[in-house]
């Protein structure tokens, strides 16, 4: 997960203006919570259940998603990505990472 965390840290500036807390839940592999409610988005240790949007995805698919090798909409329609919470935040997150 350390490699994924580093990739996410590099993309944090792109999430300015998201105004939401987003969590990536990779099951047993761990989770990443991004708090983008302040002026500078940051990785936090907030409880995953406090997130506005939880994206449930396998670690391997999250790596592909962050690297731009997996389209978020395709992942969602194929069942590789499940969204709990705000679909609007998920859509905004997807467009901000393009």
C-alpha positions in Angstrom: 0.0 0.0 0.0 3.0 2.3 0.5 3.4 2.7 -3.3 -0.2 3.5 -3.7 0.0 6.1 -0.8 2.9 7.8 -2.6 0.9 8.0 -5.9 -2.1 9.4 -4.0 0.1 12.0 -2.3 1.3 13.2 -5.7 -2.3 13.6 -6.9 -3.5 15.5 -3.8 -3.1 19.0 -5.4 -5.6 17.9 -8.2 -8.3 17.5 -5.5 -8.4 21.1 -4.4 -12.0 22.1 -4.4 -13.5 18.6 -4.0 -14.9 19.7 -0.6 -15.4 16.1 0.6 -13.9 13.3 2.5 -13.2 10.3 0.2 -12.1 6.8 1.3 -10.6 4.0 -0.7 -11.4 0.7 0.9 -9.1 -2.1 -0.2 -10.4 -4.7 2.3 -7.7 -6.6 4.0 -5.0 -4.6 2.2 -6.0 -1.4 4.0 -7.6 1.9 3.3 -6.8 5.4 2.4 -8.9 8.4 3.5 -8.5 11.7 1.8 -9.8 14.8 3.4 -10.3 17.4 0.7 -12.5 19.7 2.8 -9.8 22.3 3.6 -7.6 24.5 1.3 -5.1 21.7 0.9 -6.2 18.1 0.5 -4.5 15.6 2.8 -4.4 11.9 3.6 -6.0 11.5 7.0 -6.6 8.8 9.6 -10.3 9.6 9.8 -12.7 6.8 10.3 -13.7 5.4 6.9 -17.3 5.5 7.9 -17.1 9.3 8.2 -16.3 9.7 4.5 -18.8 11.3 2.2 -17.9 8.7 -0.4 -16.4 5.2 0.1 -14.8 3.6 -3.0 -14.5 -0.2 -2.4 -11.8 -1.6 -4.8 -9.1 -4.2 -4.8 -5.6 -3.0 -4.3 -4.5 -4.2 -7.8 -7.4 -2.3 -9.4 -6.7 0.8 -7.3 -3.1 0.8 -8.6 -4.4 0.6 -12.2 -6.9 3.4 -11.5 -4.4 5.8 -10.0 -1.9 5.0 -12.9 -4.6 5.8 -15.4 -4.7 2.3 -16.8 -8.3 1.6 -15.5 -11.2 3.9 -16.4 -13.3 4.6 -13.3 -16.6 4.3 -15.2 -15.5 1.0 -16.7 -14.4 -0.3 -13.4 -17.8 0.7 -11.9 -19.8 -0.9 -14.6 -17.7 -4.1 -14.5 -18.2 -4.3 -10.7 -14.5 -3.7 -10.0 -15.4 -0.5 -8.1 -18.3 -0.2 -5.7 -19.4 3.2 -4.5 -21.1 3.8 -1.1 -22.3 7.3 -0.3 -22.3 10.3 -2.6 -22.3 9.4 -6.3 -21.8 13.1 -7.1 -18.5 13.2 -5.1 -17.4 10.0 -6.9 -18.1 11.6 -10.3 -16.4 14.9 -9.3 -13.4 12.9 -8.0 -13.2 11.0 -11.3 -13.2 14.2 -13.4 -10.6 15.8 -11.2 -8.2 12.9 -11.7 -8.4 12.8 -15.5 
